[in-house]
Amino acid sequence: MARHNRDGRGSDQRGFDYRIGYQPDWLQQVKVTRNLESGRQSTKTLFRNPAPAREQSPGSKVRTRIVSAEQGIEFEIAINDPRGVIKRIIVETLPAGGGAEDGVSFSVEDLLPPG
């Protein structure tokens, strides 16, 4: 049986704060990518799981929640992955009231090694 989700925090390139709800035996890290005024992109590790390895199987259903009240971003992804084949999920968002240039991408990654 999978363990209960944990809570983490992080901040992005512009100093916006985020709360991350994550499954401790699945999530390895969350990266955030923003477009810069120059047309380039900037990627930053928003959160890294403090656990060095899995304590047990993450189970077949994986959930991750990301919230930034300052930007009006709040979403939860839930994946049914009974064979454990998903390694990365990309979510592209557009903060409330923002234009296309204000879009934020999140890379939710499972690279946490077995214990």
Residue pairs with C-beta under 8 A, 6 or more apart in sequence:
1 59
2 23
2 25
2 56
2 57
2 58
2 59
2 61
3 23
3 24
3 25
3 55
3 56
5 21
5 22
5 23
5 24
5 63
5 65
6 21
6 22
6 23
6 24
7 19
7 20
7 21
7 22
8 19
8 20
8 21
8 22
8 47
8 49
9 17
9 18
9 19
9 20
9 47
10 17
10 18
10 20
10 30
10 32
10 45
10 46
10 47
11 17
11 18
11 46
12 18
12 32
12 34
12 44
12 46
12 104
13 32
13 34
13 42
13 44
14 34
16 68
16 70
16 71
17 68
17 70
18 32
18 46
18 47
18 66
18 67
18 68
18 73
19 65
19 66
19 67
19 68
20 30
20 46
20 47
20 64
20 65
20 66
20 67
21 63
21 64
21 65
21 66
21 76
22 30
22 47
22 49
22 64
22 65
23 58
23 59
23 62
23 63
23 64
24 49
24 51
24 55
25 51
25 54
25 55
25 56
25 57
25 58
25 59
25 112
26 54
26 58
26 62
26 110
26 112
27 49
27 64
27 108
27 109
27 110
27 112
28 48
28 49
28 109
28 110
28 111
28 112
29 45
29 46
29 47
29 48
29 49
29 109
29 111
30 45
30 46
30 47
30 64
30 66
30 106
30 107
30 108
30 109
31 43
31 44
31 45
31 46
31 106
31 107
31 109
32 43
32 44
32 46
32 104
32 105
32 106
32 107
33 41
33 42
33 43
33 44
33 104
33 105
33 106
33 107
34 41
34 42
34 103
34 104
34 105
35 41
35 101
35 103
36 42
43 107
46 106
49 112
51 112
52 113
53 112
53 113
53 114
53 115
54 112
54 113
54 114
54 115
55 115
56 115
57 84
58 84
58 110
60 80
60 81
60 82
61 78
61 79
61 80
61 81
62 78
62 79
62 81
62 86
62 110
63 76
63 77
63 78
63 79
64 76
64 77
64 89
64 108
65 74
65 75
65 76
65 77
66 73
66 74
66 75
66 76
66 91
66 106
67 73
67 74
68 74
68 95
71 95
71 96
71 98
71 104
72 95
72 96
72 97
73 93
73 95
73 96
73 104
75 91
75 93
77 89
77 91
77 108
79 86
79 89
86 110
87 109
87 110
87 111
88 107
88 108
88 109
88 110
89 107
89 108
89 109
90 105
90 106
90 107
90 108
91 105
91 106
91 108
92 103
92 104
92 105
92 106
93 103
93 104
93 105
93 106
94 100
94 102
94 103
94 104
95 102
95 103
95 104
